[in-house]
Amino acid sequence: RGSRGCAMASSWTSPHDPCYHLDGRPRHCLSEFINAAYGVPVNASHSQQGPDYDSNIITLTDLHNPHNLTCWMAHRGTDTGEWVLTVPLGRRFEITYISLQFCHQGEPSDPISISILKSMDFGRTWRPMQHYSSDCLGNFGLPSQTVAQTRHQETEPLCSDPRPLQKQRGGMVLAFSTLDGRPSSPDFDHSPTLQDWVTATDIRVVFHQLSKVAKAGNLDKKQEARWRDAPLALSDLQVGGRCKCNGHASRCRRDDTGRAVCVCEHHTAGPDCDVCEDFYFDRPWHRATPTHPNPCVACECNGHSNKCRFSMEVFQQSGRHSGGVCQKCRHHTAGRHCQYCQNGYTRNHSKPLNHRKACQPCQCHPLGAVGRWCNQTSGQCLCREGVMGLRCNRCAPGYKQGKSPLRPCIRKFTATIYAKEESRKRECVSYCQPSQVKVRMNLETYCLKDYVLKVQVRGMERSGPWWQFSISVQTVFRTGSTSRVRRGPQSLWVPDRDLGCGCPALHVGRTYLLIGAEEGERGWGPEESRLVADRSTLALQWREHWSPKLRGFRGATIKKEKKVLFLHFFLKVSGKTEVTLYRETLNTHEHTHTHTHTLLLCDVQMLI
C-alpha cells in the first residue's frame, strides 16, 4: 500500500510553488497522488442479510503489511446472494486505479462475477465502470473485451475475465485501471468526457457470485483452515487517485470540518477549484492544462470597486478577451470599468483615472445652467438660452443680463433679429404636429401610438445632429410585442431640429408621459437599439391624476387583445370584410357610451 507519507496532509519539498514558474507565471499543477481509501471505513452488505450487515470495516483500508495480514471474511452460510462493499471517499477524486487483494494465494475457479461501480453524487446514483466474469455475455450481456472499440464506447463499462490475477506477497490481486483501453487517454487533459469518466465520490464493488479457490498456496495452516471455508476473504482495498482540483492546486488538505479540500491557486476557489474567486471574473473559468494554465483574471475597475460579475454577452463582444462588469463603483464613477463619472460629476484631468478624486462635481452656475449636469469629459454645463461659457456664467453675444432667474440673459432685439425670430417660430409651428398644442388624455390618445411610458429626464448631452437624454423609465403602461423598453435607466434620442422647435419639449429634472411609435417618423436612432422621440411623439408633463386612468386603459388593452382574436376568428368564419364588420359595429353600438365606441374602433383598426 505504501507508507504513511501518502496521507492527504503530506507537504511538498520543492523550493517553489508547483503551480507557478520561477518567474511567477501560472502553470498547470497536480495534487498529490494518494490512496483515497486509506483509513476510510468500508460498509459491507449482503442481499440476503440486510443493507448494514457489516459496517465500519477498517481492516481493508488500514496500513497493509504482507507479513501480518488482516483479513475481512464473509460469514459462512452466505455463499448465495450478492456481497456489496462500499467505500465513501468524502469528496471528488480523479481515480487512476482500484485494486482488491484476496487472502487466498490460489486462482479462483468458475464462476466469477464481479462489478466495480462509482458514484459522482455521494452515493445517490451509481454507474458501472467495469465488469469481470468468466461468462460476460451470459452475466452482463456484454462481449468479453479489454479495449474500447470507439470513442463513444470508452465511457461505457467493459467486461473481461480477470484471470490470471496478479500474484503478490500476501495474496492474489485484482487491479482495475480506469484509463486502460480508452482511446482518448493520451489526450486526457483535453478530454472533458474522460475527466468526467474518472471522477468519483464513492466506489462500490459487487460480488455477484462467490467462487471457490482452486488451489492453496504455502500458507500458515491455521490461516488456511480459517479462510478455506469462507465464501469471501479480502486483505486490502485501494483506490489510487488525486483530489479533483482541475489543475489549479498542488495540495489537498482537511479543513476545519474534516472535509478534504483543494488548496486552490490561480485565483480559483471552491472544493474542486472549479470557480473563480471573488473579483476575478474577467474571463470564464476553465480547467488548467499543461499548455494553458487558464488562471482566473481580475476585473479592471480602476481601483474604484472590489466587486464585479461576468457577462458572456460582453465577453463575446470583446472578441472573447474580457467579460468583467464592475459593480457598485465608488468615488462618483460609473461604467463597466468605473471609467466614467456619474451624472453631476466631470473628469478631473489633474488626477489619474485610478485616483479617488478622478471625478469632481460639475461647476455649473445656479442660474445660467439647466440643472447641475455637465459633460463628463469636458465639464461643459448645459446652458440656458442666451448663456454661454464652460460653467454657463456669462451672456452670449447679442444677449444682455435680464432680471428673471428663469431667463438670466435676454436677447438684444433689433428689427432684423425680430424678423428672423418670428420666421423661425412660424417654421416650427408648421414643422411640429398640431397635436402638440393640446392633447386630451383618453383611450383614443392611448391607442394612438405604440408605447406609453412614464419617464423622468435626468440629463442630456449633444451628439452631432442628435440630443441624448438620460431618462429613467418609471412605469411602462404599453409597449409593442417586440419592444425592448423596460423599467430603469434608458437613453432617449431626439433630433436637434425637433428639440429646437419644442416638439417634444423636454427639460432636465421633470417627469413626462411619453406616447410614441416604436419605429417613429425617423425610426430608431444612431444605433438600431436606441429609442427615438421626434416631432410625432407626445411628451406631456406628468400629472398624478392620470395614473388610475392609464392603468384602466392598460386593463382595457388586455381585454382588447382577447377581443381581437375573437374578431379575427369571426371574420374567417363569416367571410365578412373588415370594413363591413366595422360599419356593422358602428350601427350596432350607435347608442352606446363613447368610451365603448372608441375601444371597438381600436379593435377593428388593429385588423385593418
C-alpha positions in Angstrom: 0.0 0.0 0.0 2.9 2.4 0.5 4.0 4.3 3.5 2.0 6.7 5.7 3.6 9.6 3.6 0.7 9.1 1.2 -1.6 10.8 3.7 -3.5 13.8 2.4 -1.6 16.3 4.6 1.8 15.5 3.1 3.8 18.5 2.1 5.9 19.3 -1.0 9.6 19.7 -0.7 10.1 21.7 -3.9 11.7 25.1 -3.4 8.9 26.9 -5.1 5.1 26.6 -5.7 4.5 23.8 -8.3 1.5 25.9 -9.6 3.9 28.7 -10.7 7.0 29.0 -12.8 10.1 30.5 -11.1 9.3 33.9 -12.8 5.8 33.9 -11.3 3.8 32.8 -14.3 1.0 30.3 -13.6 1.4 26.7 -14.7 -0.7 23.5 -14.7 -0.2 21.6 -11.4 -1.5 18.3 -9.9 -2.4 17.4 -6.3 -0.6 14.5 -4.6 -1.3 11.0 -5.8 -2.7 9.1 -2.8 -4.7 6.1 -1.8 -8.0 7.8 -1.3 -9.4 4.8 0.6 -6.7 4.8 3.2 -8.3 4.7 6.7 -11.8 5.0 5.3 -14.3 2.6 6.9 -15.9 0.2 4.4 -19.5 -0.8 4.5 -20.3 -4.4 3.6 -23.9 -5.5 2.9 -25.5 -8.8 1.7 -28.6 -9.1 -0.4 -30.0 -11.7 2.0 -28.6 -10.5 5.3 -29.6 -6.8 5.1 -28.1 -3.5 4.0 -25.9 -2.9 7.1 -24.7 -6.5 7.6 -21.1 -5.4 8.5 -20.3 -1.7 8.6 -17.3 0.3 9.5 -14.8 -2.2 8.3 -11.3 -0.8 8.7 -9.2 -4.0 8.1 -9.5 -3.5 4.3 -8.1 0.1 4.3 -5.6 0.1 7.2 -1.9 0.0 6.7 -1.2 -3.1 4.6 1.5 -5.4 6.0 2.0 -8.6 3.9 3.8 -10.2 6.8 0.9 -9.7 9.1 -2.3 -9.8 7.1 -5.6 -8.5 8.5 -8.4 -10.1 6.5 -12.1 -9.4 6.3 -14.1 -12.6 5.7 -17.7 -13.0 4.6 -19.6 -15.2 7.1 -20.3 -18.8 6.4 -23.7 -19.6 5.0 -23.7 -16.6 2.6 -22.5 -18.5 -0.5 -25.5 -17.3 -2.4 -26.6 -13.8 -3.0 -24.6 -10.6 -3.6 -21.9 -9.1 -1.4 -21.5 -5.3 -1.8 -18.5 -3.3 -0.5 -19.0 0.5 -0.5 -16.2 3.0 0.1 -17.2 6.6 0.7 -14.3 8.8 -0.4 -15.8 12.0 1.1 -15.0 14.3 -1.9 -14.5 14.2 -5.6 -11.4 12.3 -6.8 -10.0 11.6 -10.2 -9.4 7.8 -9.9 -6.5 6.1 -11.5 -6.9 2.5 -10.3 -8.9 0.3 -7.9 -7.3 -2.8 -6.5 -8.5 -5.8 -4.4 -6.2 -8.2 -2.7 -7.5 -11.6 -1.7 -6.3 -13.5 1.3 -6.1 -16.7 -0.8 -3.0 -17.5 -2.8 -4.7 -19.6 -5.4 -6.6 -18.6 -8.6 -10.4 -18.5 -8.2 -12.3 -21.0 -10.2 -15.6 -20.6 -12.2 -18.0 -18.9 -11.8 -16.6 -15.4 -11.4 -18.9 -12.3 -11.5 -17.7 -9.0 -10.1 -18.7 -5.4 -10.8 -17.0 -2.1 -10.0 -19.3 0.9 -9.8 -18.8 4.6 -9.0 -21.0 7.5 -7.7 -20.4 11.1 -8.5 -23.1 12.4 -6.2 -22.1 10.9 -2.8 -24.0 7.7 -3.2 -27.3 8.9 -4.6 -26.8 7.3 -8.0 -24.4 4.7 -9.3 -22.7 4.0 -12.6 -20.8 0.8 -13.6 -17.2 1.2 -14.6 -16.1 -2.4 -15.1 -17.4 -6.0 -15.0 -15.4 -9.2 -14.5 -16.8 -12.5 -15.4 -16.0 -15.9 -16.9 -19.2 -15.5 -18.9 -19.6 -11.8 -19.8 -22.4 -12.4 -22.3 -24.4 -14.6 -20.0 -24.0 -12.5 -16.9 -23.9 -8.9 -18.2 -24.9 -9.1 -21.9 -21.6 -7.7 -23.0 -18.9 -9.2 -25.2 -15.6 -10.1 -23.5 -13.1 -7.3 -24.4 -10.4 -5.2 -22.7 -10.2 -2.3 -25.2 -13.0 0.1 -26.1 -13.5 -0.1 -29.9 -14.8 3.5 -30.3 -14.6 6.8 -28.5 -18.3 6.5 -27.7 -17.7 3.2 -26.0 -14.8 4.4 -23.9 -17.1 5.8 -21.2 -19.1 2.6 -21.0 -18.2 -0.4 -18.8 -16.2 -3.2 -20.4 -16.3 -6.9 -19.3 -13.5 -9.4 -19.3 -12.1 -12.5 -17.4 -9.7 -11.2 -14.8 -7.6 -14.3 -14.7 -4.7 -14.7 -14.4 -4.7 -12.4 -11.3 -1.5 -10.7 -10.3 0.4 -12.6 -7.6 1.8 -10.5 -4.8 3.2 -11.3 -1.4 0.2 -11.9 0.8 -2.3 -12.9 -1.9 -3.7 -12.5 -5.4 -4.6 -9.0 -6.6 -7.4 -7.9 -8.9 -6.5 -4.4 -10.3 -8.7 -2.2 -12.5 -7.2 0.8 -14.3 -9.7 3.5 -15.2 -7.9 4.6 -18.4 -6.5 1.4 -19.8 -8.1 0.5 -23.1 -9.6 4.0 -23.6 -8.7 5.6 -27.0 -8.6 9.2 -25.7 -6.4 8.5 -22.7 -3.3 10.1 -24.2 -5.3 13.3 -24.6 -6.8 13.2 -21.1 -6.1 16.8 -20.2 -8.2 18.0 -23.2 -11.0 15.4 -22.9 -13.8 16.5 -20.6 -15.5 13.2 -21.3 -12.7 11.1 -19.8 -12.2 13.6 -17.0 -15.8 13.0 -16.1 -15.3 9.3 -16.5 -12.6 9.0 -13.8 -14.4 11.3 -11.3 -15.9 9.6 -8.3 -17.0 10.4 -4.8 -17.8 6.8 -3.8 -16.6 3.3 -5.0 -18.6 0.2 -4.8 -17.5 -3.5 -5.5 -20.2 -6.1 -6.0 -19.5 -9.8 -5.8 -22.4 -11.4 -7.7 -21.2 -15.0 -7.4 -18.6 -16.3 -5.0 -16.1 -18.8 -6.4 -14.0 -21.4 -4.6 -10.2 -21.4 -4.5 -8.8 -23.9 -7.0 -5.5 -24.4 -5.2 -4.0 -23.2 -2.0 -0.6 -21.7 -1.6 2.0 -22.1 1.1 0.1 -20.5 3.9 0.1 -20.9 7.6 -2.1 -24.0 8.4 -4.2 -22.1 10.9 -4.8 -19.3 8.4 -5.6 -21.7 5.7 -8.1 -23.6 7.8 -9.7 -20.3 8.8 -10.1 -18.9 5.3 -10.7 -22.2 3.4 -14.5 -22.3 4.1 -15.1 -18.5 4.0 -17.0 -17.6 0.8 -15.0 -14.3 0.5 -11.8 -13.2 2.2 -10.1 -9.9 1.4 -7.0 -8.3 2.9 -6.7 -5.0 1.1 -8.7 -2.5 -0.9 -7.0 0.5 -2.5 -8.4 3.5 -4.6 -5.5 5.3 -6.2 -6.1 8.9 -7.4 -5.8 12.6 -6.9 -8.2 15.1 -5.4 -10.1 16.7 -8.3 -8.6 20.1 -8.3 -8.8 20.7 -12.1 -5.1 21.5 -12.5 -5.3 24.5 -10.1 -3.8 23.1 -6.9 -0.8 21.0 -5.8 -2.2 20.2 -2.3 -5.3 18.7 -0.9 -5.9 19.1 2.9 -8.6 18.7 5.5 -10.5 21.8 6.5 -11.8 22.6 10.0 -14.8 20.3 9.4 -12.6 17.4 8.4 -13.6 17.6 4.8 -10.8 17.3 2.2 -10.5 20.5 0.1 -8.0 21.6 -2.6 -5.6 24.4 -1.7 -6.5 26.4 -4.8 -4.1 28.6 -6.7 -4.5 30.7 -9.9 -7.2 32.8 -8.1 -9.7 29.9 -8.2 -12.0 28.8 -5.4 -14.3 26.0 -4.4 -13.7 22.5 -3.0 -12.5 21.5 -6.5 -11.1 24.8 -7.6 -13.9 24.8 -10.1 -14.9 28.5 -9.8 -13.1 31.8 -9.8 -12.6 33.6 -6.6 -14.4 37.0 -6.0 -13.4 39.8 -8.3 -11.6 37.5 -10.7 -14.4 37.3 -13.2 -12.9 38.9 -16.2 -12.8 35.6 -18.1 -14.9 32.4 -17.7 -13.4 29.6 -15.5 -11.6 26.8 -17.3 -9.7 23.7 -16.2 -5.9 24.1 -16.4 -4.0 22.1 -19.0 -0.2 21.5 -19.5 -0.3 24.1 -22.4 -2.8 26.6 -21.0 -2.9 27.1 -17.2 -6.1 29.2 -17.6 -5.9 31.3 -14.4 -8.8 33.5 -13.4 -8.2 37.2 -14.3 -9.2 40.1 -12.1 -11.8 42.7 -13.3 -10.4 46.1 -14.4 -12.3 48.6 -12.2 -9.5 51.3 -11.9 -9.4 50.9 -8.2 -13.0 52.2 -7.7 -14.7 48.8 -6.9 -13.9 45.5 -5.4 -17.0 43.7 -6.8 -17.8 42.6 -10.3 -19.6 40.0 -12.3 -19.0 38.1 -15.5 -21.1 38.8 -18.6 -20.9 36.3 -21.5 -22.5 38.9 -23.8 -19.8 41.4 -23.1 -17.1 38.7 -23.4 -18.4 37.7 -26.9 -18.5 41.4 -28.0 -14.9 41.9 -26.8 -13.6 39.1 -29.1 -13.5 36.7 -26.1 -10.9 38.9 -24.3 -12.8 40.5 -21.4 -16.2 39.9 -19.8 -15.9 41.5 -16.4 -18.5 44.2 -15.4 -17.7 46.2 -12.3 -20.4 46.7 -9.7 -21.0 49.4 -7.0 -18.4 51.8 -8.4 -17.2 54.3 -5.8 -15.7 57.8 -5.9 -18.6 59.0 -8.1 -17.6 56.8 -11.0 -19.7 54.7 -13.3 -19.4 52.4 -16.3 -18.3 48.8 -16.9 -14.7 49.6 -15.7 -15.7 52.5 -13.4 -14.1 54.6 -16.1 -16.8 57.3 -16.4 -18.1 59.9 -14.0 -21.6 59.9 -12.6 -24.2 62.4 -13.6 -23.3 65.7 -11.9 -19.6 65.0 -12.0 -16.9 65.5 -14.6 -13.4 64.2 -15.1 -10.6 65.8 -13.1 -7.8 65.6 -15.6 -5.2 66.6 -13.0 -5.7 63.2 -11.4 -5.1 59.7 -12.8 -8.1 57.6 -13.6 -7.5 55.3 -10.6 -7.3 58.2 -8.2 -10.1 58.5 -5.7 -10.7 62.1 -6.8 -10.6 61.4 -10.5 -14.2 62.8 -10.7 -15.1 66.2 -9.4 -18.5 67.9 -9.1 -19.7 70.0 -12.1 -19.1 73.7 -11.5 -22.3 74.9 -13.2 -23.8 78.3 -12.4 -27.0 78.0 -10.4 -28.9 80.5 -12.7 -27.2 80.2 -16.1 -27.2 76.4 -16.2 -30.1 73.9 -16.6 -29.6 71.7 -13.5 -26.2 70.6 -12.2 -25.5 68.2 -15.1 -22.4 68.7 -17.2 -20.4 66.8 -19.9 -18.4 64.0 -18.1 -15.3 64.6 -20.2 -15.1 68.4 -20.9 -17.2 69.6 -17.9 -19.4 71.7 -20.2 -22.6 72.6 -18.4 -26.0 72.7 -20.2 -26.6 76.5 -20.6 -30.0 78.3 -20.8 -30.9 80.3 -23.8 -28.5 83.2 -24.3 -26.0 81.9 -21.8 -22.5 80.6 -22.7 -19.2 79.5 -21.1 -18.0 76.3 -19.6 -19.9 77.0 -16.4 -22.7 78.9 -18.1 -21.7 82.0 -16.2 -21.9 84.8 -18.9 -24.3 86.0 -21.6 -23.7 85.1 -25.2 -23.1 87.8 -27.9 -26.4 89.5 -28.8 -27.8 88.9 -25.3 -27.8 91.1 -22.1 -28.4 90.3 -18.5 -32.0 90.1 -17.5 -33.9 90.3 -14.2 -35.7 87.0 -14.2 -33.9 84.0 -12.7 -35.5 81.8 -15.3 -34.1 83.9 -18.1 -30.8 85.4 -16.8 -29.9 86.5 -20.3 -32.3 88.2 -22.7 -31.9 89.0 -26.4 -31.0 92.5 -27.6 -33.8 92.8 -30.1 -33.3 94.7 -33.4 -35.7 94.8 -36.3 -33.6 92.2 -38.2 -33.3 89.9 -35.3 -37.0 90.2 -34.5 -37.9 89.3 -38.1 -35.7 86.2 -38.0 -37.1 85.1 -34.7 -40.7 85.4 -36.0 -39.8 83.5 -39.1 -38.3 80.7 -37.1 -41.4 80.4 -34.9 -43.6 80.2 -38.0 -41.4 77.4 -39.4 -41.6 75.5 -36.1 -45.4 75.8 -36.0 -45.7 74.3 -39.4 -43.0 71.7 -38.7 -44.4 70.4 -35.4 -47.5 68.3 -35.3 -50.7 70.2 -34.4 -51.4 67.6 -31.7 -48.5 69.0 -29.7 -50.6 72.1 -28.9 -53.3 70.5 -26.8 -53.9 66.8 -26.1 -56.7 65.2 -24.1 -55.8 62.1 -22.2 -58.4 59.5 -23.4 -58.4 56.0 -24.7 -58.1 57.2 -28.3 -54.9 59.0 -27.5 -53.7 55.9 -25.6 -54.3 53.8 -28.7 -52.7 56.3 -31.0 -49.1 55.2 -30.6 -47.1 52.0 -29.9 -45.7 52.8 -26.5 -46.9 54.8 -23.4 -44.2 55.4 -20.8 -43.8 57.5 -17.6 -40.2 58.8 -17.6 -38.1 61.2 -15.6 -35.4 63.2 -17.5 -32.1 63.1 -15.6 -29.6 64.6 -18.1 -28.9 65.5 -21.7 -25.9 65.7 -24.0 -25.5 66.7 -27.6 -24.1 64.1 -30.1 -23.9 65.5 -33.6 -27.4 66.1 -35.0 -28.9 64.4 -32.0 -29.5 65.0 -28.3 -29.1 62.1 -26.0 -31.3 62.3 -22.9 -30.7 60.1 -19.9 -34.1 59.0 -18.7 -35.5 56.7 -16.0 -38.5 54.7 -17.1 -40.7 54.6 -14.0 -43.8 52.9 -15.5 -44.4 51.0 -18.8 -48.1 51.4 -19.5 -48.0 50.0 -23.0 -45.4 48.7 -25.5 -45.3 46.8 -28.7 -44.9 43.0 -28.8 -41.2 43.3 -29.8 -40.3 46.3 -27.7 -37.0 46.4 -25.8 -38.2 49.1 -23.4 -38.0 48.1 -19.8 -38.2 49.9 -16.4 -35.0 51.5 -15.3 -32.3 53.7 -16.9 -32.6 54.2 -20.7 -31.3 56.5 -23.4 -33.8 58.6 -25.4 -32.5 60.2 -28.7 -34.2 63.4 -30.0 -33.2 65.1 -33.3 -31.7 68.6 -32.9 -34.3 70.4 -35.1 -37.2 68.7 -33.3 -35.9 69.7 -29.8 -35.1 73.2 -31.0 -38.8 73.7 -32.1 -40.0 72.2 -28.9 -41.6 69.1 -30.3 -41.1 67.3 -28.0 -40.3 69.9 -25.2 -38.2 68.1 -22.6 -36.5 69.6 -19.6 -34.0 68.0 -17.2 -35.5 67.1 -13.8 -39.1 66.9 -15.0 -41.4 63.8 -15.4 -43.3 63.2 -18.6 -45.7 60.8 -20.1 -44.2 59.8 -23.5 -46.6 58.5 -26.2 -44.8 57.4 -29.3 -44.3 54.9 -32.1 -41.8 52.1 -32.0 -40.4 52.9 -35.4 -41.4 56.6 -35.3 -41.2 59.0 -38.1 -37.4 58.7 -38.1 -37.1 55.1 -37.0 -34.6 54.1 -34.4 -31.7 56.4 -33.5 -28.0 56.3 -34.4 -28.0 52.6 -33.3 -30.8 50.1 -34.0 -31.4 49.5 -30.3 -31.9 53.2 -29.3 -35.3 54.7 -28.7 -36.2 57.9 -30.5 -38.6 60.7 -29.7 -39.3 63.1 -32.6 -42.0 65.6 -33.6 -44.5 62.8 -33.8 -44.0 61.9 -30.2 -46.3 63.3 -27.5 -44.4 64.5 -24.4 -46.9 65.5 -21.7 -45.8 66.8 -18.4 -46.9 64.2 -15.8 -50.0 64.7 -13.8 -50.7 62.3 -10.9 -54.4 62.0 -11.6 -53.6 60.3 -14.9 -52.2 57.2 -13.1 -55.5 55.4 -12.3 -56.9 56.3 -15.8 -53.9 54.9 -17.6 -54.0 51.7 -15.5 -57.6 51.3 -16.5 -56.6 51.8 -20.2 -54.0 49.1 -19.7 -56.6 46.7 -18.4 -58.8 47.6 -21.3 -56.0 46.8 -23.7 -55.6 43.3 -22.3 -59.3 42.7 -22.9 -58.9 44.2 -26.3 -56.3 41.7 -27.3 -58.7 38.8 -26.4 -61.5 40.6 -28.4 -59.2 41.0 -31.4 -58.6 37.3 -31.5 -62.4 36.7 -31.5 -62.9 39.2 -34.2 -60.2 37.6 -36.4 -61.9 34.2 -35.9 -65.3 35.7 -36.7 -64.1 37.3 -39.9 -62.6 34.0 -41.0 -65.8 32.1 -40.3 -68.3 34.6 -41.6 -66.3 35.7 -44.7 -67.0 39.4 -44.0 -64.5 42.1 -44.8 -63.0 44.4 -42.1 -64.9 47.4 -43.5 -68.2 45.6 -43.4 -67.7 44.5 -39.9 -66.6 48.0 -38.8 -69.8 49.5 -40.3 -72.0 46.9 -38.6 -70.1 47.5 -35.3 -70.9 51.2 -35.5 -74.6 50.6 -36.4 -74.9 48.2 -33.5 -73.3 50.5 -31.0 -74.6 53.9 -32.2 -76.3 54.5 -28.9 -73.6 53.2 -26.6 -71.2 55.1 -24.5 -68.3 57.0 -26.3 -65.7 55.0 -24.3 -67.0 51.7 -25.6 -67.2 53.1 -29.1 -63.6 54.1 -29.0 -62.5 50.7 -27.7 -64.3 49.0 -30.6 -62.8 51.4 -33.0 -59.3 50.5 -31.8 -60.1 46.8 -32.0 -61.2 47.0 -35.7 -58.3 49.3 -36.6 -55.9 46.7 -35.4 -57.3 44.3 -38.0 -57.4 46.8 -40.9 
